[in-house]
Amino acid sequence: MKQTASPAGRGKAGGKSGGKPGGKTHVGARPPSQRQLRVAEEIRHVLSGVFLRGEIRDPDLSDVNVTVTEVRIGPDLKRATAFVTRLGRSDIAAKLPALRRAAPFLRAQVAKELRLRVAPDLSFQADTSIDYAMHVDELLRAPEVARDLAPHPAPDDDEPNT
């Protein structure tokens, strides 16, 4: 009996892969290809440069130092999600509407810099991985946990068991 693939040739797997807290992991999801990884990194580089140079003229983003931590792009290279944060602060979620308003401008900048058949549609999500890592670090430094993680003296083996 011959098996047929789904129309996309990808089986039933889809959606986000793991990596970010709260991300859904699908069993059988394919890892990104080398091309996806390369294009995503190039998009991250272009977006970071735009934010660094302050090319966005939106007043809601004028005082914000946005850091693009990761870009994930779909297999068809038509949709990309940029994970953004502000180093030292966790209030980037309030700036997401302004980033969505700036998405057409940012897409044009990506199209200008990269030679792709189609410039990907950009979406933005707050990157919570830094906050999550800081929370885990804080938990590990708590006195109760530090006491449990401290090395305990080994019992003396000199005494015979009777």
C-alpha positions as CSV (number, residue, x, y, z in Angstrom):
1,M,0.0,0.0,0.0
2,K,1.4,3.4,-1.0
3,Q,1.4,6.2,1.5
4,T,0.7,9.7,0.3
5,A,2.0,12.9,1.9
6,S,-0.1,15.9,2.8
7,P,-0.4,18.6,0.2
8,A,2.4,20.6,1.8
9,G,4.6,17.4,1.9
10,R,5.1,18.0,5.6
11,G,2.8,15.4,7.2
12,K,0.6,16.6,10.0
13,A,3.3,18.4,11.9
14,G,3.1,22.2,12.0
15,G,3.1,25.2,14.2
16,K,5.9,26.5,16.4
17,S,8.7,24.3,17.4
18,G,10.1,24.5,20.9
19,G,12.8,26.9,22.1
20,K,10.9,29.7,23.7
21,P,9.0,29.3,26.9
22,G,5.3,28.8,26.2
23,G,6.1,27.6,22.7
24,K,4.3,24.5,21.5
25,T,6.4,21.5,20.5
26,H,4.8,19.1,18.0
27,V,6.0,15.6,17.9
28,G,7.5,15.0,14.4
29,A,7.9,18.7,13.6
30,R,10.8,19.1,11.2
31,P,13.7,21.3,12.3
32,P,14.4,24.4,10.2
33,S,16.5,23.8,7.0
34,Q,19.9,25.5,6.6
35,R,18.3,28.0,4.2
36,Q,15.6,28.9,6.7
37,L,18.3,29.4,9.4
38,R,20.4,31.5,7.1
39,V,17.6,33.7,5.8
40,A,16.2,34.1,9.4
41,E,19.7,35.2,10.6
42,E,20.0,37.7,7.7
43,I,16.5,39.1,8.5
44,R,17.6,39.4,12.2
45,H,20.7,41.3,11.1
46,V,18.7,43.7,8.9
47,L,16.1,44.4,11.6
48,S,18.8,44.9,14.2
49,G,20.5,47.4,12.0
50,V,17.3,49.4,11.4
51,F,16.6,49.6,15.2
52,L,20.2,50.5,15.9
53,R,20.3,53.3,13.4
54,G,16.9,54.6,14.6
55,E,15.4,54.6,11.2
56,I,11.8,54.1,12.5
57,R,10.1,57.4,12.9
58,D,7.2,56.2,15.1
59,P,7.1,58.3,18.4
60,D,6.1,55.2,20.3
61,L,9.4,53.6,19.3
62,S,11.7,56.6,19.4
63,D,12.8,56.1,23.0
64,V,12.9,52.3,22.9
65,N,16.1,50.3,22.4
66,V,14.7,47.2,20.7
67,T,16.8,44.0,20.5
68,V,15.9,41.3,18.0
69,T,16.9,38.0,19.7
70,E,15.7,35.6,17.1
71,V,13.8,35.3,13.9
72,R,11.9,32.2,12.8
73,I,10.8,31.8,9.2
74,G,8.4,29.3,7.7
75,P,9.5,26.7,5.2
76,D,8.1,28.7,2.3
77,L,10.0,31.9,3.5
78,K,6.8,33.9,3.3
79,R,6.2,34.5,7.0
80,A,8.8,35.4,9.6
81,T,8.4,36.0,13.4
82,A,10.8,38.2,15.1
83,F,11.3,37.8,18.8
84,V,12.1,41.1,20.4
85,T,13.1,42.4,23.8
86,R,14.5,45.3,25.7
87,L,17.6,44.4,27.6
88,G,17.1,44.9,31.3
89,R,13.4,45.5,30.9
90,S,10.4,43.3,30.3
91,D,7.9,45.9,29.1
92,I,8.4,45.2,25.4
93,A,4.9,43.8,25.1
94,A,3.5,47.3,25.4
95,K,5.5,48.3,22.3
96,L,4.3,45.4,20.1
97,P,1.4,47.4,18.5
98,A,3.9,50.1,17.4
99,L,6.1,47.3,16.0
100,R,3.1,45.9,14.1
101,R,2.5,49.4,12.7
102,A,6.1,49.6,11.5
103,A,6.0,46.1,9.9
104,P,5.4,47.3,6.3
105,F,8.4,49.7,6.6
106,L,10.6,47.0,8.1
107,R,9.5,44.5,5.4
108,A,10.5,47.0,2.8
109,Q,13.9,47.4,4.5
110,V,14.3,43.6,4.5
111,A,13.4,43.5,0.8
112,K,15.9,46.2,0.0
113,E,18.7,44.4,1.8
114,L,18.1,40.8,0.9
115,R,17.6,39.3,-2.5
116,L,14.6,37.1,-2.0
117,R,11.8,36.2,-4.4
118,V,9.2,37.4,-1.9
119,A,9.9,39.6,1.1
120,P,8.4,37.8,4.1
121,D,5.5,39.2,6.1
122,L,6.8,40.1,9.5
123,S,5.2,39.6,12.9
124,F,6.6,40.4,16.3
125,Q,6.5,38.6,19.6
126,A,7.9,39.5,23.0
127,D,10.9,37.3,23.8
128,T,10.4,36.1,27.3
129,S,13.3,33.7,27.4
130,I,15.6,36.2,29.2
131,D,13.0,36.9,31.8
132,Y,12.5,33.2,32.2
133,A,16.2,32.6,32.6
134,M,16.5,35.4,35.2
135,H,13.6,33.8,37.1
136,V,15.2,30.4,37.1
137,D,18.5,32.0,38.3
138,E,16.7,33.8,41.0
139,L,15.1,30.5,42.2
140,L,18.4,28.7,42.2
141,R,19.9,31.4,44.3
142,A,17.1,31.2,46.9
143,P,18.5,30.2,50.4
144,E,16.2,27.1,50.5
145,V,17.5,25.8,47.1
146,A,21.1,26.8,47.8
147,R,21.0,24.7,51.0
148,D,19.7,21.7,49.0
149,L,22.3,22.2,46.3
150,A,25.3,22.6,48.7
151,P,27.6,19.6,49.0
152,H,26.8,17.5,52.1
153,P,29.6,15.9,54.1
154,A,30.0,12.2,53.4
155,P,29.1,9.9,56.3
156,D,32.2,8.4,58.0
157,D,32.9,4.9,56.8
158,D,35.2,4.1,59.8
159,E,32.3,2.9,62.0
160,P,31.3,-0.7,61.4
161,N,27.7,-1.4,60.8
162,T,26.2,-3.6,63.6
